[in-house]
Amino acid sequence: MTQSTTEAIAALARSARIASRQLRSLSTAAKNEALEAIAAALTQRSGEILAANEKDVERGRASGMSAGLLDRLTLTEERIDSIAQACRDLTALPDPVGQRTGYQLPNGLKVAQVRVPLGVIGMIYEARPNVTVDAATLALKSGNAVLLRGGSAAKDSNEVLCAVMREAIAGVGLPADSITSIDAYGREGAQALMEARGLIDVLIPRGGRELIDTVCTTAQVPVIETGTGNCHVYLHADADPADAQRIVLNAKTHRVGVCNAAETLLLHAGFEPARDILQALSKAGVTLHVDERAAEIARGLPGVTAATEEDWATEYLSLDLAVRVVDSLEEALSHISAYGSGHTEAIVTASLDARAAFTEGVDAAAVMVNASTRFTDGGQLGLGAEIGISTQKLHARGPMGLSALTTTTWLIEGEGHVRD
Amino acid sequence: MTQSTTEAIAALARSARIASRQLRSLSTAAKNEALEAIAAALTQRSGEILAANEKDVERGRASGMSAGLLDRLTLTEERIDSIAQACRDLTALPDPVGQRTGYQLPNGLKVAQVRVPLGVIGMIYEARPNVTVDAATLALKSGNAVLLRGGSAAKDSNEVLCAVMREAIAGVGLPADSITSIDAYGREGAQALMEARGLIDVLIPRGGRELIDTVCTTAQVPVIETGTGNCHVYLHADADPADAQRIVLNAKTHRVGVCNAAETLLLHAGFEPARDILQALSKAGVTLHVDERAAEIARGLPGVTAATEEDWATEYLSLDLAVRVVDSLEEALSHISAYGSGHTEAIVTASLDARAAFTEGVDAAAVMVNASTRFTDGGQLGLGAEIGISTQKLHARGPMGLSALTTTTWLIEGEGHVRD
């Protein structure tokens, strides 16, 4: 990496730090006003945004980008409206900054922990212009400045979106440097961001496995790992048959390209409705990757193939499901412990003992009892907005809302107190 | 690094993981029984421990270890008693595991966030055998397994301490692999620990700047950065003179080798009692590293030297203090922002406006108002025990007690709920 890129990113990070000092002490009303200004500007300037996006989409199409990625990259008038609406929705959410808990010590010292913004947040993501607005506005509402690296595939869209947001917040008196794109510095800029120790407070990668692995193993700044979900649904011997079928179908087929979709089904040996459930999955277009015992249950169904060791570890993100028969809850837990990614694990059971053993034994961001894995989602759980789903254990675990973008300060007030 | 070290550390981490699964669901009573067993074993086997420690101390002395480090390395009957007492004190602390907050969604889903252990914790520290017991027992009380890398200088002591603790907990039915030393694998072992992605949940370095920097920039696993404190005391124009003098003296001289000691004094221009305060510091044996205006105030006092740019950034950990005169609270904030390490910053003032401006403007783990910086300490703040003082913003900030060694799981209970 060239020295000049490192210096350029450091300079941008320092400007973001200065902006963040102003953001720290803004009132909730002032932040909401800025969010409204962004929403209005996005709608007003949608022509400009769509024109820039068109360039990205054409470039993507020409370079043979997959249909799925192209769809994520594409903006429409309607999508811009919904992005603007999401900004407005943020104004209704409670502001975590300033929340406090406290107590007084026997020596008279008043002790409080006060919630404050993290400061400067780095985001690295791929080909999703909506994340540009999403990340910037969640950061703003929680009092943080952001440095955004949105990837070359969406660079024209991101450039205009950042310009629109910067002008909108400057128009209501906030520092433009609260929102900064570093896309112009390419991969070297991303690398410099990962190494900007002391200059940024946290780096959040959002995207595919490869991107996240690179950031987690390379970054010298604190990282929040997000997003990979190898989620299991375990149908216990005592599962209600109708619940079992509804939950498995929903977890697998409701939306396949997302991290909270189910990827492996664990069937308790002898669970009677298993055949009907596999049939329903097959009918829904799901390819079943089965172990030997599941193969017997699935015999004759279309779309069945033998599972290999690799299947247990695969996040398909498609209409594929690995299926294994287990003899006990303990065996289900062992399988999950060996192959799970710590995202979401579900059990369907009517047994209170099984429910307790499963929830005690599973180590994951979210554990579902008689509910679809698809509920691991900030919106579904009432957080109102989500910056990502953390699959690490530090700081935030599971869906991250506004308060995941804050930290605390110990505020200690004395009257000349010293230590003996 | 050799492949075999990587594999050996991975194997130890996997055994620790298995142990951590048992620890997860232990009752508080069972964990307390294990802590009592450790305390008893330390006292009973103090002869063995002292003999091993003697070897470390002799080696340290022979290799020219500094007096301060030798003191930290040395165990005595009395010190072992106080380490054992600290184990017993832990039994009285509330167990964070199992604490929950929750709510019910309009669709009937019951949502809870339940506090659970992190899992497997790695500790890298230097020449301090007391940390071996401290880290292992804090981890145990919070339901975690630990891998300990205590450094070659204390390897004989650590080996015996680990053996004593492993046997003690095995004696009450807990897995011995809850506590594992990796000292036998030397520097390569430490390196492998830092790269054990997916095998350990968090790595906590404790020690000098160099150790912490190495871990933070090298590790591929989540790290909690601890301990560097370039702490400031700002004497505002409206400070009570007696409070000001008492606080500055306490912050600088109460104990000099610790991260919450003051390293820079910021004097408001024209603050009358400044001369008396510098005189008192000088009399207490403090060398004052002064800027030009502070030099005028300090004229004629013994132990005064001109400050260089480097002084503002130095954590002396000795009877040295940098002193600078500032014209405004804003200038004090700028200085702290430029040179502070985000540990503890103090203001002495009788002005409510100054107090508010300072606490709003400073970005640090702890902010003291009319109190000594020395209060940033888990024991002092009522946490009961402390694994370290975090100077990063993610997960835990400031003194970290037992709950900093836990995370949460979302527990979502439905009755066949699926997403529309």
Interface residues (C-beta under 8 A of the other chain):
Chain A: R21 R24 S25 Y103 L105 L109 V111 V116 L118 G119 R197 D201 V202 C216 T217 Q220 P222 V223 I224 E225 D240 A242 D243 R246 I247 L249 N250 A251 H254 S337 T359 E360 G361 D363 A364 A365 A366 V367 M368 V369 N370 A371 S372 R374 F375 T376 Q380 L381 G382 Q392 K393 L394 H395 R397 G398 P399 T407 T408 T409 W410 L411 I412 E413 G414 E415 G416 H417 V418 R419
Chain B: R21 R24 S25 Y103 L105 L109 V111 V116 L118 G119 R197 D201 V202 C216 T217 Q220 P222 V223 I224 E225 D240 A242 D243 R246 I247 L249 N250 A251 H254 S337 T359 E360 G361 D363 A364 A365 A366 V367 M368 V369 N370 A371 S372 R374 F375 T376 Q380 L381 G382 Q392 K393 L394 H395 R397 G398 P399 T407 T408 T409 W410 L411 I412 E413 G414 E415 G416 H417 V418 R419
